[in-house]
Amino acid sequence: MKIVIVRHGETPQNLKGVFQGQSDPDLHQVGIERFKEVGQFFMADAWDAIYSSHYKRSVASADLINAHAKIKRVISTDFAERHLGALDGVSKAMQLKADPTVLDKLMTLDFTPPQGESGYSALERFSRGIEVVKAEHAGRALIVSHGGVVALFAHFVLGVPRSSAFLEHGHALIMEVSGTAMSLVRMNVRPVSVDFNQL
């Protein structure tokens, strides 16, 4: 089977350059317009289901895709962004001045932000969600999720280098599943460049 993971559209926090974990903003108008464009490239007969996290930015993005696709919708907390605790809402630039290693730390499994979630916990949760998708579908499934947790999965499970593990907003990670094996097909691709019906 094929699983395609798409990063949600932009929010006001994304545009301000702050860390965004457990906060739950709506999409910015820019994010809405861009995801309307993304949605038209997902055709109805290509997908068994579309999953999203429970956060508004992910739900809204998946719904914009589903406006074109009209397929089964599933909301799962397993695909939520990593809980960043005290880092949530903090300016990335300011935090990098205080701790230049913070982005590297967030791409490890052992680091836990104050009052937040460890990389190991976030990866375990996301991987559990992937296993559910694998068990329930045999064809093609689409997941709308978040940059940080997808980066952990891409790096630690699929072997994507850390420097390339973050998806741009509205871009996709495509992987193939065969039994228990998962392999990367394409990383950080724009939906306009892919014929999803040929996957």
N, C-alpha and C positions, 0 to 999 in steps of 0.2 A: 504494500500500500504506500501511498504518498501522504505525508503530512506537511502542510505549509503553515508556517508561523509568521504572522504579520504584526509589526509594532503599531500601536494605536496612533491616532492623529495628535497634533500638537495641542497643548493646553497653555493658558496664560503663564503658568509656572515654567514650562519648557522654554517659552519665549523670553522669560526673565533670567534664565540661566540658574535656576535654583534646583537643589536636590528634590526629587519627588518620589516619595515612597508610598506611605499609607494615607497621605492626603488625597482628597477625592474631588478634584475640580472637574467641571465640564470642559469639553473641547473649546478652544478658541475658534473664532470664525475662520481663521486661516486653516486650522485643522479640519474643520467641517468641509470647507471647499475642496481641500486637497483629497480628503477621503471620499468625497463624492466622485472624484476622478478615478480614485483607486477602485471603487466599488464596481464600476462598469466593466472592469476586466475580468471579473469572476462570474462565470456563466453558470446557470442553474443546474445543468446536467453534469457538471464536473465534480460536485461535492456531495458527500453523504451527510455532512453536518458542519455547522460553524460554531465553534466554542469561543467564549471570552471569559475574562475575569469578571468579578462583580463590581469593579470600579467603574464609575460613570464614563471615564474617557475610553475605556475598553468596550463597554456595552454600546456606547454611542457609535464608535467606529465600526463594530460588528454589525450594528443595525443599518448603518449607511451602506455597507457591503450587501447586506441582505435585502435592501430595497431593490437591488437588481437581481439577486440570486434566488430569493424566496425559498430558502432551504431550512432544515431543522436547526433550531437555535438552542444552545445549551450554555448556561452560565455556571462556572466552576471557580470556587475560591482557590483551587490549586494553581490557577494561572495568574494569580495576583502578583503585583510587584513586591519585591523584597521590602519588608518593614524596616525603614531606615532610622526609626527612633528619633533621637535628638538631631540627626542630620536633616530630617525632613523639613523642607521650606528654607533651608540655609543656602545662601549664595555660594555657588561652587567656587567662584573666584576667591571669595573671602576665606572659605574653608581651605582651599589649596595654599593660601598664604600662611594660614595657621598650621597646616599639616600637608606638606607637598606630596606625601605618600598616600593620601587618603584614597585616591582612585585605584592605586595598586592594591591597597588593602581590601577594597570592595570587590576585587577580582580574586580573592582567596576564599577558601572555605572556612578557615578558623576565625576570621575577624568578625566580631559582632559590634555594630555601632551601639553607643549607650542607649539603653531602652529599646534596642532594635533586634533584628533577626540575624543569626549567623548565616554565612554563605552556605554552609552545609545544610541548614534547615530549609533555606529557600530552594536550593537545588533539589533536595529530597522531595519537597512538596510539588515542585514543578514536574519532576520526573514521575511522580505518582499520577499526576494528571495525564501525562503522555501515555502511561501504561493503560489508563482507563480508555483513552481514545483508541489505542491499538486493539484493546479487547473488544470494543463495541463496533468497530468498522473494519472493512476489508478493502475499501477502495481509496477514496481521497477525503481527507478532513482538513479543515481550515481552523486555525487558532489565532485569535487576536489577543496579544499579551503586551508585555512591558520590557523596556530596554535592559534594565539591570538583571532581572531574573533570566531572560532569554540569553544574555551574554554569558552567564554562568553555565547554562546548559550547553550553549554552543562550544564553549571552551573545554569544559570538563567532560562532557559526554561525546561530543562530535569532533573534538580535537582542533577546533578553529583557534588560531593564535589570538592571544589576548588583544593585540592591537587591531584585530579585525572582527572582534566578537560582537560589537554593538550594532544593532540594526538602526538605520535611519527611520524616521517616522514614515509609515506607509510602505516601507520596504519589507521584503520577505526573505525568510530562510526556508529552503525546500529540502526535505530529507526523505529518504526511502527506507521503508521498514520491511524486513524479511525475517519472519520468525522473531527471535529475540534481538537480532542485529539491526542497528540503525546506522545509516551512512548519509553524509552530507551530499546533496546534489548541487545546490547553488546557495550562495550566501549574499545577503544584502542586495537583492535584485529588485528593480522597479517592476511592479506588475505589468506595466505597459510592454515590457520586453519579453514577456513569457506567454506562450499559448497554453493556458492551464488545461484545456481540453485534451492536450496531447501528453499530459503527464502520465 
